[in-house]
Amino acid sequence: MNTRHPFVAAVFLSTLILDVVVEVSASPLGEAGSYCCTQRNHDAWTEIATEVDVVVVGGGVAGLTAINTLLNHNVTDVVLLEAQDRLGGRVRTYRQDGVVVEDGAEWIHGDERNALHRLASSLLELDENPPADDDWDWHWVTEEGQPGRVLDYAKLMKLFEETEQPGLLEPYYDTGYGYYYLDRFPEVFPPSTPHQEGLLHYLHQIVNSDEGTGSWLDMSAEDADQYEHQGEDFQWKNGYDTLITYLKETIPETVVHLSTPVTQVVWDCPEFPSQALVVTQNGKAFRARHILVTVPSAYLQKNHLTMFQPRLPSDFLHNLEGVRLGVANKIQVGWAEPWWGKGLYALDILWSHFNLPPHMCWLYSVVSAFSVHQQKAVVELFVTGNSSLYMEELQEDEVKDHVMHLIRKASGQAVPEPTFFRRTRWSRDPWTLGSYATYITVEGHEAGLRNHSQLAQPIKNSAGHTVLLWAGEHTHNTRYGTVDGAMDTGNAEALRILGLLKPSSP
Ligand SMILES: Cc1cc2nc3c(=O)[nH]c(=O)nc-3n(C[C@H](O)[C@H](O)[C@H](O)COP(=O)(O)OP(=O)(O)OC[C@H]3O[C@@H](n4cnc5c(N)ncnc54)[C@H](O)[C@@H]3O)c2cc1C
């Protein structure tokens, strides 16, 4: 732990407690695999393999967008291989008895220069009336329900947004994003400020929720600075899966193979120098001129050794080691009627005593509970980092009890038992192994990784044929961690493939 700042110790109080309980893998690249492309199984797969122009691995928004771009340009000899029995990946809408909540993506982040915002609007599926400040029944309280000072909250929000200003983060480029805040915090909140530790904790947690980090010191400040803000947040009128329905509408059924995890990609075989072989868990095989891989970064880190034959080039792996997919989970709690009265409810929680029993310490990472827009009686909470990993291990009833304890104490109300409860467990999802944003770590930055597009460098086989290409949220320089960013990368790589497929291309 870097002890440059006296605040670091306070900020990591809850993290340290949880570190005792949660084991974090030492190497993101996992253990060596045992796959061997023996002549016998290789020949067998090659024989049954279907020949196509392009295989897209992964049916999240990046893969779906790529397939659409290829089809729109009359490249029809394509397949999309998706491990799960559904398309959409980290866009996953859940519906139960009239309640609609998002397990994954929820907002269209921005209405300026944002193609996704334009798309939702053109489909007449954009919720044009996001809640205004006045629509919220807002409470800024300690976990005991004592009111916090509204002026402190306003100053905190101003400080939080400061880093959007150009140039301010530059002096911090060689260090963790959080150091900017650690330097500025005591200037805004001198030691005499009541609840100074709680205010810093709140700031740290909202940065974590925003970035998907477990600690704001993990993320390279330069990477944080590269993220492009595009204005206000919007939502889909009828759930984010409207987008998935739209994207798959134009894709022929024969192109999509669901429940078809790719297990091996043989990308450098002398027998077919202008193709790669893709083998799936359910016994399918394809030979394609180009393979576009859109699986999440954490999945790639864990599985690349068994998935790719031969081993991926060392400079690619070096870059891959420099990123991390953070873990953030959602908890949604609902009632038949809103117990708070009419309108939207929001609790922002200023932790004042860090004295919860150890098994409830994960709650420190929860600093707000707010209404899910359009669901009149559902509130949502975010949990990040190690607290999130710990929460995933708990029984659902335990999570519910802990959350209800917090909501009751902080709201000061006799809140009834909920009729709806849901929590996500994104780190346990074997096809994702994390949540929204892949960020460049401080170590990755030190090792030379400067932007996400370094992870999108296509790979040529020894015959000089560009055989492997990469897309997905993690490969976008300025909109990593977003749906529109992921779509952008799918489109860009499909266009690159179109160029490669032209007859004169190698
Ligand atoms: C909790 C949460 C909240 C979020 N909130 C927002 C938000 O509000 N706004 C926003 O813009 N973004 C948000 N995001 C981020 C957004 O969802 C992602 O950036 C985006 O959906 C990523 O798309 P992708 O295609 O790159 O990856 P994914 O959606 O992860 O798609 C990858 C696909 O690859 C498949 N796959 C994996 N391994 C294999 C294999 N071996 N063979 C075949 N297929 C495989 C997976 O099943 C998956 O379908 C959120 C994400 C989460 C988890």
PDBQT file of the ligand as one rigid body, heavy atoms in Angstrom, charges set to zero:
ROOT
HETATM    1  C1  LIG A 601     -23.413  -4.028 -14.000  1.00  0.00    +0.000 C 
HETATM    2  C2  LIG A 601     -23.108  -3.349 -15.307  1.00  0.00    +0.000 A 
HETATM    3  C3  LIG A 601     -23.586  -2.078 -15.536  1.00  0.00    +0.000 A 
HETATM    4  C4  LIG A 601     -23.300  -1.432 -16.740  1.00  0.00    +0.000 A 
HETATM    5  N1  LIG A 601     -23.840  -0.207 -16.981  1.00  0.00    +0.000 NA
HETATM    6  C5  LIG A 601     -23.658   0.377 -18.181  1.00  0.00    +0.000 A 
HETATM    7  C6  LIG A 601     -24.374   1.546 -18.523  1.00  0.00    +0.000 A 
HETATM    8  O1  LIG A 601     -25.196   2.032 -17.746  1.00  0.00    +0.000 OA
HETATM    9  N2  LIG A 601     -24.147   2.109 -19.732  1.00  0.00    +0.000 N 
HETATM   10  C7  LIG A 601     -23.258   1.582 -20.627  1.00  0.00    +0.000 A 
HETATM   11  O2  LIG A 601     -23.084   2.150 -21.715  1.00  0.00    +0.000 OA
HETATM   12  N3  LIG A 601     -22.586   0.446 -20.326  1.00  0.00    +0.000 NA
HETATM   13  C8  LIG A 601     -22.778  -0.172 -19.143  1.00  0.00    +0.000 A 
HETATM   14  N4  LIG A 601     -22.160  -1.343 -18.855  1.00  0.00    +0.000 N 
HETATM   15  C9  LIG A 601     -21.109  -1.824 -19.769  1.00  0.00    +0.000 C 
HETATM   16  C10 LIG A 601     -21.663  -2.475 -21.027  1.00  0.00    +0.000 C 
HETATM   17  O3  LIG A 601     -22.656  -3.395 -20.668  1.00  0.00    +0.000 OA
HETATM   18  C11 LIG A 601     -20.511  -3.174 -21.748  1.00  0.00    +0.000 C 
HETATM   19  O4  LIG A 601     -19.461  -2.252 -21.993  1.00  0.00    +0.000 OA
HETATM   20  C12 LIG A 601     -20.914  -3.757 -23.096  1.00  0.00    +0.000 C 
HETATM   21  O5  LIG A 601     -22.162  -4.394 -23.034  1.00  0.00    +0.000 OA
HETATM   22  C13 LIG A 601     -19.828  -4.738 -23.522  1.00  0.00    +0.000 C 
HETATM   23  O6  LIG A 601     -20.148  -5.323 -24.754  1.00  0.00    +0.000 OA
HETATM   24  P1  LIG A 601     -19.112  -6.335 -25.419  1.00  0.00    +0.000 P 
HETATM   25  O7  LIG A 601     -19.752  -6.852 -26.640  1.00  0.00    +0.000 OA
HETATM   26  O8  LIG A 601     -17.781  -5.705 -25.517  1.00  0.00    +0.000 OA
HETATM   27  O9  LIG A 601     -18.920  -7.502 -24.348  1.00  0.00    +0.000 OA
HETATM   28  P2  LIG A 601     -20.006  -8.525 -23.760  1.00  0.00    +0.000 P 
HETATM   29  O10 LIG A 601     -21.336  -7.908 -23.677  1.00  0.00    +0.000 OA
HETATM   30  O11 LIG A 601     -19.425  -9.068 -22.509  1.00  0.00    +0.000 OA
HETATM   31  O12 LIG A 601     -20.073  -9.667 -24.874  1.00  0.00    +0.000 OA
HETATM   32  C14 LIG A 601     -19.098 -10.670 -24.961  1.00  0.00    +0.000 C 
HETATM   33  C15 LIG A 601     -19.805 -11.954 -25.339  1.00  0.00    +0.000 C 
HETATM   34  O13 LIG A 601     -18.815 -12.975 -25.499  1.00  0.00    +0.000 OA
HETATM   35  C16 LIG A 601     -19.389 -14.195 -25.058  1.00  0.00    +0.000 C 
HETATM   36  N5  LIG A 601     -18.314 -15.159 -24.818  1.00  0.00    +0.000 N 
HETATM   37  C17 LIG A 601     -17.409 -15.202 -23.817  1.00  0.00    +0.000 A 
HETATM   38  N6  LIG A 601     -16.587 -16.248 -23.985  1.00  0.00    +0.000 NA
HETATM   39  C18 LIG A 601     -16.967 -16.881 -25.113  1.00  0.00    +0.000 A 
HETATM   40  C19 LIG A 601     -16.496 -18.026 -25.810  1.00  0.00    +0.000 A 
HETATM   41  N7  LIG A 601     -15.464 -18.760 -25.390  1.00  0.00    +0.000 N 
HETATM   42  N8  LIG A 601     -17.133 -18.403 -26.945  1.00  0.00    +0.000 NA
HETATM   43  C20 LIG A 601     -18.189 -17.696 -27.420  1.00  0.00    +0.000 A 
HETATM   44  N9  LIG A 601     -18.681 -16.598 -26.788  1.00  0.00    +0.000 NA
HETATM   45  C21 LIG A 601     -18.064 -16.194 -25.658  1.00  0.00    +0.000 A 
HETATM   46  C22 LIG A 601     -20.149 -13.782 -23.809  1.00  0.00    +0.000 C 
HETATM   47  O14 LIG A 601     -21.115 -14.747 -23.456  1.00  0.00    +0.000 OA
HETATM   48  C23 LIG A 601     -20.763 -12.455 -24.252  1.00  0.00    +0.000 C 
HETATM   49  O15 LIG A 601     -22.045 -12.630 -24.806  1.00  0.00    +0.000 OA
HETATM   50  C24 LIG A 601     -22.484  -2.054 -17.703  1.00  0.00    +0.000 A 
HETATM   51  C25 LIG A 601     -22.037  -3.360 -17.477  1.00  0.00    +0.000 A 
HETATM   52  C26 LIG A 601     -22.350  -4.002 -16.295  1.00  0.00    +0.000 A 
HETATM   53  C27 LIG A 601     -21.875  -5.411 -16.084  1.00  0.00    +0.000 C 
ENDROOT
TORSDOF 0
